[in-house]
Amino acid sequence: MKPAQIREMSDEHLALTIKDTVKHLFHLRFQSATERLETPSEIKKAKRDVARLMTIQRERQLKAEQKKAAEGAKANG
């Protein structure tokens, strides 16, 4: 999944995608433990996807906090 595609998602869709990807990663790990995983690189890809998704989600949180702080400073000053 490309970062540009992730940035186009809504906050709700992003959270849902994170949840689905974490669930997929769990299943991949389970398959790996039972030696049924055909492509071990899938675990690495899933981990990277989770990291990308969570990074963009955190960026949005920080941007929202900065916006609130700026609005609070304008109201006080």
VODREN-975108 format. One record per residue (C-alpha): residue in one letter; x, y, z. Coordinates in steps of 0.25 Angstrom, whole numbers, padded with zeros to 4 digits. Last residue first. Example, Ala and Ser with C-alpha at 12.3 -4.5 7.8 and 13.67 -1.06 7.14 Angstrom:
{s,{0055,-0004,0029}}
{a,{0049,-0018,0031}}
This chain:
{g,{-0016,0145,0091}}
{n,{-0025,0135,0098}}
{a,{-0034,0132,0087}}
{k,{-0022,0132,0077}}
{a,{-0014,0123,0086}}
{g,{-0026,0113,0087}}
{e,{-0027,0113,0072}}
{a,{-0013,0110,0070}}
{a,{-0013,0099,0081}}
{k,{-0025,0092,0074}}
{k,{-0018,0093,0060}}
{q,{-0006,0087,0066}}
{e,{-0014,0076,0073}}
{a,{-0021,0073,0059}}
{k,{-0007,0072,0052}}
{l,{-0002,0063,0063}}
{q,{-0013,0053,0062}}
{r,{-0012,0053,0046}}
{e,{0003,0050,0047}}
{r,{-0001,0039,0057}}
{q,{-0010,0033,0047}}
{i,{0000,0034,0036}}
{t,{0010,0027,0045}}
{m,{0000,0016,0048}}
{l,{-0003,0013,0034}}
{r,{0011,0012,0030}}
{a,{0015,0003,0042}}
{v,{0004,-0006,0039}}
{d,{0008,-0007,0024}}
{r,{0022,-0010,0028}}
{k,{0018,-0021,0037}}
{a,{0009,-0027,0027}}
{k,{0020,-0026,0016}}
{k,{0030,-0033,0026}}
{i,{0020,-0044,0029}}
{e,{0017,-0046,0014}}
{s,{0032,-0049,0012}}
{p,{0030,-0062,0018}}
{t,{0023,-0067,0006}}
{e,{0016,-0081,0007}}
{l,{0012,-0080,0021}}
{r,{0007,-0094,0026}}
{e,{0018,-0096,0036}}
{t,{0009,-0096,0048}}
{a,{0016,-0085,0054}}
{s,{0017,-0077,0041}}
{q,{0002,-0079,0039}}
{f,{-0001,-0073,0052}}
{r,{0009,-0062,0049}}
{l,{0001,-0059,0036}}
{h,{-0012,-0060,0043}}
{f,{-0007,-0049,0053}}
{l,{-0002,-0041,0042}}
{h,{-0016,-0041,0035}}
{k,{-0022,-0037,0048}}
{v,{-0013,-0025,0049}}
{t,{-0016,-0022,0035}}
{d,{-0031,-0022,0037}}
{k,{-0030,-0013,0049}}
{i,{-0021,-0003,0042}}
{t,{-0030,-0003,0030}}
{l,{-0042,0000,0040}}
{a,{-0034,0012,0046}}
{l,{-0031,0017,0032}}
{h,{-0045,0016,0028}}
{e,{-0050,0024,0040}}
{d,{-0039,0035,0038}}
{s,{-0043,0036,0023}}
{m,{-0033,0031,0013}}
{e,{-0026,0039,0003}}
{r,{-0013,0039,0012}}
{i,{-0013,0024,0011}}
{q,{-0013,0024,-0004}}
{a,{-0001,0034,-0005}}
{p,{0006,0025,0006}}
{k,{0006,0013,-0004}}
{m,{0000,0000,0000}}
